[in-house]
Amino acid sequence: KQMGIESKWVFPDKYGERSDPRLIYKQWVRYMQFHGFDECSIQGMRRTFVSINKVDTPLELIKMLVGHSVSMDTIGVYGAEVDGEKERAATYVDNAFKQVLHI
């Protein structure tokens, strides 16, 4: 948006269209080298994004952001357990029952 690009894509090209994944990867490698990062794949970033957001973000939104279809098993493929995740999930379930039972 800062560059005047409005797009449905997370990483659009300069015209707002879908970027070439190979170009994104090359830019990512340059970014890691410049900043001294250890190697991290784009798939690793996707896995981290899905894992961190799977409890708090609606699944449909996660699928849209990572470009998955409705039938794709996004959580099964990319979701890993994150510290504190079970506690957050228990809080959501507890709050839902409190609302239904008027506790």
N, C-alpha and C positions, 0 to 999 in steps of 0.2 A: 504494500500500500504506500510505503514511503516513496517508492519509485513510480507511483502512478499506475501500478498494475493491479487490476481487479481480476481475480481468477478463482475458479473452484479448486484448482490444484494447490497442494501444499508447497511444491517446488516448481512454479511455472517458469517457462522461458521468458525472454524479454517482451514477448507479445501476449503473454497471459495464457499460452497454450501449454500442454503437457511437455515437460522437459524430456530429453533423451536420457534414460537411466545411466548410460555409459558416461555421459557428460557430468551428471551429478556425482557419479563415483569418482571420476578424475578430480573434480573440484574438492570433494571430501578428502581425498588422499593428500592433495596440496594443503588443505586447511590443517589436517593432522600434522603433517611434516612441519609446517610453519610454526604451529603452536607447541610442538614437541610432544604430541599425544602418542601413546602406544596405539598400535593398530586396532581399530574397531570397525567392523563391517557395518554397512548400512542395514543389513539384516539384524545385526546385533542391536543397533539403535531401535529398530522396529520392535524387536523382542522386548527391549527395556521399556519402550513406550507403552506397549500393550500390557505388560506385567504391572507397571506402576498404576495404570489407569483403569484396570479391569474391575475394580471394586466400586470406584466412585463415578465412573463415566458410563452412560448407557451403551450397551454393546453395539447398537445400530450406529451410534456416533463413532465409536472406535473403528468399526468396519469401514465407514465412509472415509475416515481420515487416513487409513492405511490402504485404501483402495480394494477392499475385499467385497465379494458378492454376499448376498444374504445367506447363501448355502455354505459359504466357507467357514470352517471350524477355526476361527481366528484365535480363540482362547486356547483350544487344544494344541494348535500348532505353535503359537508364539507366547502364550501365557506361562509364566513361571511364578512360583510362590515368592512373595516379597515379605520381608520382616514386618510384622504388625498387621498383615492383611486379614488374618483370621479374626483378630480382635476388632478391626473396623467392620468386618462383615457381621460379627456378632452384635455389635452396637446397632447396625441397621435393622437386623432381624428383631432385636429386643424392642427398639423404638416402634417398629411396625406393629408388633403385638400389643404394645402399650396403647397405641392409638385405637386399635380394634376393640380391645378389652376395656378401654377407658380407665386405665390404671394411673 
